[in-house]
Every structure is written in structure tokens, then in C-alpha cells.
Amino acid sequence: MRTQVAIIGAGPAGLTLGRLLERAGIDAIIIEQRSADYVLGRIRAGVLEQSSVDLLRAIGAGARMDEEGLFHDGVELSFDGDTLRVDFNELVGRRVMVYGQTEVTRDLMDARAASGAVSIYGAQDVAIHDFDGAAPRVTYKKDGRDFEITCDFIAGCDGYHGVTRASVPAGAVTGFERVYPFGWLGVLVDQPPVSEELIYAHHARGFALCSMRSQTRSRYYVQVPAGEVVEDWSDDRFWEELRARLNPETAETLKTGTPIEKSIAPLRSFVAEPLRFGSMFLAGDAAHIVPPTGAKGLNMAIHDVAVLAEALTERYGEKSNAGIDAYSARVLENTWRTERFSWWMTQLLHTFPETGDFGRRIQRADFDYLRVSRIARQSLAENYTGFKSA
């Protein structure tokens, strides 16, 4: 087979890139190791910046999002029971939308299927060849047969453990990483959310987050030490711990139930540099990971592929390499700015083994500064809703 762009990975990054290229008249094939059902079965968060909402609408994948997504004008922060609402709309004139990443993926899959564009699921032994030469290609196995796709460019949208970054020669890519000494134990429950907006809570016992997927389905998290296993957390233990970390009024109104999903997600920060290797580009989780505290992972992936699609459109339309040459620098500028914000939110809201009494007082001072300073709240709002460079 022959295509202009081979996209490795059918998560939101790969599917969004495929849709952008399709609308620009650029042929692309998506190759995914897992089945479509497996991809849709992955439970992920979904807080969309306005720019992400606008892009999904522009590529024809926003109709159900507009019907079911929940716009939020702010978030609530809590520290040992004291609360602060950060009003995004009043501070920076922007909002965010809560719409699950699984639903974004489903909408993108449906749009691609309706267009007839080629997606290959269940591709085994995917391998990348000659991306540093004039004739890049991708090989894989499916149903016992060997296949090869020749292309002009390869887009690595296959996640942190994917084959694309692993195919880069040792020494050609540098990874910057921080692994946090805790994870998030999350449950999904069919109960109305405890609040109309997200609640981020810091407590001496650890961090907690109250989120939602819809008006009738809630997502809750508590910080747990690294190495914890789900089996040690009964439903009763989880609800008791969550209530202990929320302010009393919120805890009193929390509606519990039997979770329909329960899992622990480790937290890490990771950035790869550079993001271009000849005719191969890294995007999304293949390029970077952020802790979910700042709700940035999905938005970063959408930003990456929007930049890449623009660069490839310029390459095919204007025969200019300026965009692809600048891709890595443009994406990394946004990546490190977003990594900083996610790191700051994580530092503010979680308990760390080494923090001690002094560290908690510093965290409290950060929280109190937000309470008294409009500029501090404005900075948080600007970063949370999506920083817009001049």
C-alpha cells in the first residue's frame, strides 16, 4: 500500500490528525495495534479547552459533544476544608468543557468511518523503517499476513509505550522525566456529581478530585501511595477516604454507589526532545506525559497534531519545509509551558513524603495567595483554559 502520511496509533491524537489531513486533501492511513473496541474501552478524563472544542467542531466531530458536553465557567479549590472558586469566564473570558476522552475518540472514529478513510486495527508487530531516508515505510502483520505501507511521512501518535519513539536510535532523543511517589485511585459511579464544577481538594491525608462525565455519572479520585493495589480498596474505604478529604458541606451531599469502574493511575511528567527525526514526528503521549492535575493531556495532543497538520499542509500545498522544520520547536514551547503548569498544580494539591510541616505551610501560602490576588487567580485561569500566546 502507498499513502502520503502513515499515522501510528488510533487514539485521539492519531484520529484528529487523520481528520485534519483528510480535510486538507492529504491521504493518510491509520495503523493501530489494538482493536477498535479496546481503544474505546480505555477510561480517560476529558476536560477540553475552548480551542480543542473549536477544532473538533471544525473537523466535523463536534455534534454529539455540543449536545452532551458540559461547559464549566470555573473550578473550586479546597485546602483543609477552606474553599475558593476560580471563575475562568470572569477572569479571562474563557471556559472549558467536560466531555470524556472516550467519547471524543468515538466521535472521531465515527467521522473517519463515515468518510471511508482507511484505519487498520489489530495490526501486530508494527515496525518503522527508513524514516531517516528518502523512502520511509511501515510494516505489520494482520490475520497471519505481512503488509507494508510506503509513505512520505510517519506520525507517531502511539503513546508513551509505542513503537515510534522506541524506533529512534539511542542518543538521538533525550527524555526528561519525573515519576511521582503516588497515583490516583479513581472510581466511576452512576450518581449525580456532588458539584456542578470540578473540585480540587488538598488535605493532610492527600489530594482528592470530584469530577463528572455527565449529569448522572461522576468520576472521583483520591491520592494513594505508589504501589497501592485496587484490591486493597473496598468501596466503603474509598468513599470514607474521599469524604474525609472534602470540606464538610460537600462531603455531606456526596452520593455514593457501587462503582462501575475502579483503577489506579500512576503519575509522571515526561518530555522527549526533539520531536522530529527525518520524516517521522512524535505527537501526543509519544512526545510527552503530564500528570492529570491540570487536565492537559488530551489538549496537548490536539495542539500537537494541529501544528503537524498545518506543517504537512504547507509542505504539500506550498512545497515549503518551513512548517515541518519548525514543528519540534513549536510543540516543545507549548509542551514545557504546559508541563510547568501541571507540575505546579500537582505540587500545590498533593501531599509528598518529603514535604513535612514546612512544605505544607508553603502550599497553604500558595493557596492563600490565590485567595487574595486576582492576578494569581488570573494566571491559573489563563493556564487551565489554555494559554494563548501573542
C-alpha positions in Angstrom: 0.0 0.0 0.0 1.0 3.6 -0.6 -0.1 6.7 1.3 1.2 10.2 1.9 1.2 10.0 5.7 1.2 6.9 7.9 -0.2 7.6 11.3 0.7 5.1 14.0 -1.9 5.0 16.7 -5.7 5.4 16.7 -6.2 7.4 19.9 -7.5 11.0 19.9 -4.1 12.3 18.5 -4.0 10.0 15.6 -7.6 10.2 14.7 -7.6 14.0 15.0 -4.6 14.2 12.7 -6.2 11.9 10.2 -9.3 14.0 10.1 -7.3 17.2 9.7 -5.2 15.8 6.9 -8.3 14.3 5.2 -10.0 17.7 5.1 -6.8 19.2 3.6 -6.8 16.6 0.8 -3.8 14.7 2.2 -4.1 10.9 2.1 -3.4 9.2 5.4 -3.7 5.6 6.7 -4.0 5.0 10.5 -2.4 1.8 11.9 -3.4 0.7 15.3 -2.1 -2.3 17.3 -5.2 -2.8 19.3 -8.8 -3.5 18.3 -11.3 -0.6 18.0 -13.2 -2.0 21.0 -10.1 -2.0 23.1 -9.3 1.6 22.2 -12.8 2.7 23.1 -12.7 0.7 26.3 -9.9 2.9 27.8 -11.3 5.1 30.5 -9.7 8.6 30.3 -10.5 12.0 31.6 -11.9 14.7 29.3 -11.6 18.4 30.1 -11.4 20.3 26.8 -10.0 23.8 26.3 -12.1 26.1 24.1 -9.5 25.7 21.3 -9.9 21.9 21.4 -13.7 22.3 21.3 -13.4 24.7 18.3 -11.1 22.3 16.4 -13.4 19.3 16.9 -16.3 21.3 15.6 -14.3 22.4 12.6 -13.4 18.9 11.6 -17.0 17.6 11.8 -16.6 15.7 15.1 -18.4 18.0 17.5 -22.2 17.4 17.1 -22.6 15.0 20.0 -20.1 16.9 22.1 -22.2 20.0 21.7 -25.3 18.1 22.8 -23.8 16.2 25.8 -20.7 18.2 26.8 -20.8 20.3 30.0 -19.4 23.8 29.8 -17.7 25.0 33.0 -17.0 28.6 33.9 -14.7 27.7 36.7 -13.3 25.2 39.3 -13.3 25.0 43.1 -10.1 24.6 45.0 -10.2 23.4 48.6 -7.5 23.4 51.3 -8.2 21.6 54.5 -11.9 22.4 54.0 -11.4 26.1 53.1 -12.7 26.7 49.6 -12.0 29.1 46.7 -13.8 29.3 43.4 -11.7 30.4 40.4 -14.1 32.0 37.8 -12.5 31.4 34.4 -15.1 33.4 32.5 -14.8 36.4 34.7 -11.0 36.3 34.9 -10.0 35.5 31.3 -13.3 35.3 29.3 -12.9 31.6 28.6 -14.5 28.3 29.6 -13.7 24.6 29.5 -15.9 21.7 28.5 -16.2 18.4 30.4 -16.6 15.6 27.7 -15.0 12.2 28.2 -11.9 11.3 26.1 -13.6 8.1 25.3 -16.5 10.0 23.7 -14.1 12.2 21.7 -12.4 9.0 20.4 -15.8 7.5 19.5 -16.9 10.7 17.6 -13.6 10.8 15.7 -13.9 7.1 14.8 -17.4 7.6 13.5 -16.4 10.6 11.4 -13.5 8.7 9.9 -15.6 5.6 9.2 -18.3 7.7 7.5 -15.7 9.3 5.2 -14.3 5.9 4.2 -10.8 6.8 5.2 -8.6 3.7 5.9 -7.9 2.7 9.5 -6.2 -0.7 10.3 -7.0 -2.1 13.7 -5.3 -5.2 15.2 -2.0 -4.6 13.4 0.7 -6.8 15.0 4.5 -6.4 15.0 4.3 -2.8 13.7 7.8 -1.7 12.7 9.1 1.6 11.3 11.8 1.6 8.6 14.0 4.2 6.8 12.4 7.3 8.4 15.8 8.9 8.2 15.9 8.3 4.4 14.0 9.1 1.3 11.6 6.1 1.4 10.1 5.6 4.8 7.8 2.6 5.3 5.8 0.8 7.9 5.4 -3.0 8.1 3.0 -5.0 10.2 1.2 -8.4 10.4 -2.6 -8.9 10.3 -4.5 -12.2 10.1 -1.3 -14.1 9.5 -0.2 -12.0 6.6 2.6 -9.5 6.2 1.9 -5.9 5.0 3.9 -2.9 4.0 2.9 0.7 3.7 5.2 3.1 1.9 4.8 6.8 2.6 6.3 10.3 2.7 5.9 10.9 6.4 5.2 9.0 9.6 3.3 10.4 12.5 3.9 8.7 15.9 0.7 9.0 17.8 1.0 5.7 19.5 1.5 6.7 23.1 4.3 6.5 25.7 5.0 2.8 25.1 4.6 3.0 21.4 6.9 1.8 18.7 7.7 5.1 17.1 9.8 6.7 19.8 11.3 3.3 20.6 12.5 3.2 16.9 14.7 6.3 17.3 18.4 5.3 17.7 19.8 5.6 21.2 21.3 9.0 21.8 19.1 10.7 19.1 16.3 11.5 21.6 16.6 12.8 25.2 13.9 12.1 27.8 13.2 14.3 30.7 11.1 12.6 33.4 9.8 12.9 36.9 7.9 9.9 38.4 5.7 11.0 41.3 5.6 8.9 44.5 1.8 8.5 44.3 -1.1 7.7 42.0 -4.8 8.4 41.6 -7.3 5.8 42.7 -10.4 6.6 40.6 -13.9 5.3 40.6 -16.7 5.9 38.0 -20.2 5.7 39.5 -23.7 6.3 38.2 -24.6 9.1 40.6 -25.2 12.8 40.0 -22.0 14.9 40.6 -21.5 16.3 44.0 -20.9 19.7 42.4 -21.7 21.5 39.1 -18.0 22.2 38.6 -14.8 20.3 39.4 -13.5 20.3 42.9 -9.7 20.0 43.5 -9.0 19.4 47.2 -5.8 19.4 49.2 -5.9 17.7 52.6 -3.2 16.4 55.0 -4.5 12.9 54.1 -3.9 13.6 50.4 -5.4 15.0 47.3 -8.9 14.4 46.1 -10.8 15.4 42.9 -14.5 15.5 42.2 -15.3 15.3 38.5 -18.0 14.1 36.3 -18.8 12.5 32.9 -22.4 13.7 32.7 -25.2 15.0 34.9 -25.8 11.4 36.1 -22.3 9.9 36.0 -19.5 11.0 38.3 -15.7 10.4 38.5 -13.9 10.7 41.8 -10.2 10.3 42.7 -8.1 10.1 45.8 -4.3 10.2 46.0 -2.7 6.9 47.1 0.9 6.0 47.6 2.8 4.4 44.7 2.5 0.6 44.8 -1.1 0.5 46.1 -3.4 -2.1 44.5 -7.1 -1.7 43.8 -7.9 -4.9 45.6 -7.0 -3.3 48.9 -9.6 -0.6 48.5 -13.1 -1.6 49.2 -15.9 0.6 48.1 -16.6 1.7 51.7 -13.0 2.5 52.3 -12.8 4.7 49.1 -16.0 6.7 50.0 -14.9 7.2 53.6 -11.5 8.5 52.4 -13.0 10.8 49.8 -15.4 12.3 52.3 -12.5 12.9 54.8 -10.6 15.0 52.2 -13.6 17.2 51.2 -15.0 20.2 53.0 -17.8 19.0 55.4 -20.7 20.6 53.4 -19.6 18.9 50.2 -18.9 15.6 52.0 -22.4 15.6 53.4 -24.1 15.9 50.0 -21.9 13.3 48.2 -24.0 10.4 46.8 -22.2 7.1 46.7 -22.8 3.8 45.0 -21.2 0.7 43.6 -18.5 1.8 41.1 -18.8 0.6 37.5 -15.0 1.1 37.2 -12.2 1.4 39.7 -8.5 1.7 38.8 -5.2 3.3 39.9 -3.3 5.6 37.5 0.4 6.4 38.3 1.5 10.0 37.8 4.6 11.1 35.9 5.9 14.1 33.9 7.8 13.2 30.7 9.1 15.2 27.7 11.1 13.8 24.7 13.3 16.1 22.7 13.4 16.6 19.8 10.1 15.6 18.2 11.2 15.2 14.6 13.5 12.6 13.2 13.9 12.9 9.4 10.4 12.1 8.1 9.0 10.9 11.4 7.3 13.1 14.0 6.2 12.4 17.6 2.9 13.8 18.9 0.7 13.3 21.9 1.7 10.8 24.6 4.5 9.6 22.4 6.1 13.0 22.9 5.1 13.9 26.4 3.2 12.9 29.5 1.7 15.3 32.1 0.1 14.4 35.5 -3.7 14.8 35.1 -3.9 17.5 37.7 -4.0 20.3 35.2 -6.3 18.5 32.8 -3.9 19.0 29.9 -3.0 15.6 28.3 -5.8 15.5 25.7 -5.5 19.2 24.9 -1.7 18.9 24.4 -2.3 16.0 21.9 -4.8 18.1 19.9 -2.4 21.0 19.9 0.4 18.8 18.6 -1.5 17.4 15.7 -3.0 20.7 14.7 0.6 22.1 14.4 1.7 19.0 12.5 -1.3 19.1 10.1 -0.6 22.7 9.4 3.0 21.9 8.6 2.2 19.0 6.3 -0.5 21.0 4.5 2.1 23.7 3.9 4.6 21.0 2.7 2.1 19.5 0.2 0.4 22.8 -0.8 3.2 25.3 -0.9 6.1 22.9 -1.3 7.7 24.6 1.8 9.5 22.7 4.6 9.3 25.7 6.9 6.4 24.2 9.0 7.9 20.7 9.4 11.3 22.2 10.2 9.8 24.3 13.0 7.4 21.5 14.3 9.6 20.3 17.1 10.4 23.8 18.5 6.8 25.0 18.2 5.4 22.0 20.0 8.1 21.9 22.7 7.5 25.5 23.6 3.9 24.7 24.4 4.8 21.4 26.0 7.2 22.9 28.6 4.8 25.7 29.4 2.0 23.2 30.0 4.3 20.8 31.9 5.2 23.6 34.2 1.5 24.4 35.0 0.7 20.7 35.5 3.7 20.3 37.8 2.7 23.5 39.8 -0.9 22.2 40.2 0.4 18.8 41.4 2.8 20.5 43.8 0.1 22.7 45.3 -2.6 20.0 45.7 -0.8 16.7 46.7 1.0 15.6 49.8 4.6 14.5 49.3 6.5 12.1 51.5 9.3 14.7 51.9 7.0 17.8 52.4 6.8 18.0 56.1 5.3 20.8 58.1 7.3 23.5 56.3 6.2 22.2 52.9 2.6 22.2 53.9 2.8 25.8 55.1 4.3 26.8 51.7 1.4 25.0 50.0 -1.0 26.9 52.3 0.7 30.1 51.4 0.2 29.4 47.7 -3.5 28.7 48.3 -3.9 31.9 50.4 -2.1 33.9 47.7 -4.7 32.7 45.2 -7.5 33.8 47.6 -6.2 37.4 47.9 -4.7 38.0 44.4 -6.7 38.4 41.3 -3.6 38.3 39.2 -2.7 34.9 40.7 -6.2 33.6 40.0 -6.0 35.0 36.5 -2.7 33.2 35.9 -4.3 29.9 37.0 -7.4 30.5 34.8 -5.2 31.5 31.8 -3.2 28.3 32.0 -6.1 26.0 32.8 -8.3 27.2 30.0 -5.4 27.2 27.5 -2.6 29.8 27.3 -2.8 31.9 24.2 0.5 33.3 23.0 0.6 36.7 21.4 
